[in-house]
Amino acid sequence: MRFGGWVRFGLVGLLCVVGAGNPWEVSAQDAVVAVKVTPEVSLDDAALLARIREVMVAKAELAEAGSKENSLRDDGIAAGEMRDYRETIPKSGVEFELIAIPGGEFLMGSPEDEADRLEDEGPQRRVKVSPFWMGKHEVTWDGYEPFMMTEVRREKHGGWTDFDPATHDAVDGVSQPTPPYTEMSFGMGQSGYPAVCMTQHAANKYCQWLSAQTGHFYRLPTEAEWEYACRAGTTSAYSFGEGDLDEHGWYYDNSNDKYQKVGTKKPNPWGLHDMHGNVSEWTADAYGESYPVPEDGGVLINPWTVPERLYPRVVRGGSWFDDPDRLRSAARLGSSEDWKQQDPQLPKSLWYHTDASWVGFRVVRPAEVPTVEEMDKHWNSARGKR
């Protein structure tokens, strides 16, 4: 596989939308207004999100009805229960695996007596998380490069200049990266290796692009979901307890100064690979120096610190570039503008963190289809932020 070597595949058929009374639920007529993409207008808007959501709703209804058109292979529902499944990306034919994560309650953060603990890992708080699916592996270049390299002309905001909502599929309206200004794997490997150097915005838009094709709502995990899945029911510093880190994660001492192929180390108790090391992973949250805790000491349900600024935002898991303590389940890191120092563009690109060759991501899919407004909050959390 080489960068820039992909060609456009056939269009994916998507349904038009019928409004549901909510201001975010846009009608079919609104969705096909004859407006062109310009440097100021992307058309990656509420109307597009409504088109994408309608497909999700139709697919969820089929799954609920137990239709023969659904299968465990691509939906994750069997006999009304969440199961692990595989999904194929229509535009590229790339497959990826999802692990069913049961909902539950856990103690988020690290205890004060944990070795190498930092202050931003507390105070500990009780958190309840709803069930979801999570990528078994970090997103690889196989899955990410067809999103990144499209060989069509795009404005800086990522809109395809020839996109026409009246004639093109919704997936073609999703903002996608402008061409990178350098080879983004930096020679560390491509097929089977984790994609890196994307901004959180780029990771969010990949989730939207993926969702528009598959009819499933994919997004970044919240910080609470990420730690819950990483711990997998454990309370120790690492999900493998007192086991050998070399058997479970890639870090500075064993990585040969580069990321490694996904899934080559042992998984955590819930079957997720590389939650400790290889590449740090974007979450959906803004970074704070401590966790907000309810005054009554109660349980927080699905907490999400919605970003109000571009920086800092949270990455988790540690990477091939880190020491072992940064791979602990509770370890956190906030993003920085310094991750774009090599970017020669003015203003800096929306899409690339060229100095963060150790940052990637994995996707999650919640059990419930969200509203268009909720989709917008996740996929466009960087829009208009400074």
C-alpha positions, 0 to 999 in steps of 0.5 A: 500500500502506498500513500495516494494510491487509492482510487474512488470506489462506487457510491454507497446508496443511502436513504433520504430523510424525513424530519421528526419535528426536532430542529435538528431533524431536517426534511428531505427538501432541506437536504437537497438545497442547491448550494455549492461547496465554497471555502466558507461552506462545506455542506457537512451540516445538519441536513447531511447528519440527518441523512446519515441518521435516517439510515442508522434508524432504518438499520436499527429497526431491522435489527430489532425486528430480527430481519433476515437482512441482518446478520451477526457479521455486520450488526452485532445483535443476535437474539436481542443481545450484543455480540462481537462482530465484524464490519466491512467498510464499503468504500474500501472493502477493509474489515475491522472487528468490534468487541461487545462491552457490557455496561456497568459501574467502576471506580474511575481514576487511580488511588492515591497510593498507586505507584507513579500516579499523577494528580490528574488521575483523580480524585477517583469517582464512581462512574456508570457506563452504558453498553457499547462496542469497541474496536478490537484494535486501533484503527490501521492505515488500511482503514484510515488511508482511504479516508485521508487520500481521496484524490478529489479537490477539497477546500481546507475545511475538507468539503469536496468542491463538487459535492451536490447533495441532490445527486451524491451520497451522504458519505461524499458530503463528509469533510475529509482531510486535505492531502498531507504535506509529508508521508504520515507513517514516517517509514514505520509501516503501513498495512496492519499498523496503526494510523497516526498523526491525525488531529482529534477533528480528523479522527472524529470525521473518520468516525462520521465517514465510517458511519455514513457508509455502514449505517452504524453510529461510530465515534471516539470513546469518552474518557470514561468509556475508554478507561472502563474498557481498558480496565475490563473489570480490574482495579490494578494499575494495568489490566493484566494485574501483576503480569509482564508488560512486555507480553501485553504492550509496546513501549519505549524499551521494547518497541524498537523506536516505532509503532508495531502491528496491531494485535501482536500482544496479548489482549486485555480480559475483554479481548481488546488489544493494545490498550496499553501502549503501541499508540496513544488513543484519542478520546472525546473529552476535553482535558482537565487537571482533575476530574469533576466529582458530584458534590453528593458523592453519587454515581456519574452516568456516562460522563463526558467533558465536552470540549470548549476549546481545541486544546487540550483534549485527552489521549489515553493508553500510552505509546511506543514512545513512553515509559511503562508508567504512562501505559497504566489504565488511569494515565492521561495526557492532554493534547498540545498545539506543539504537536503541529510544530512541523506544519508549514501551513498558515493557518495550521492544518485542521487534519494533521499533528505531524509531531505526534507520530505516537497518537492514533485512535480506535472507534466505539459504537453505542448501543443506542442511535443518538439524535442529530444534535448528539451526532453533531457534538461528537463529530464536529466538536472542533468546529469553530473552536480556537 
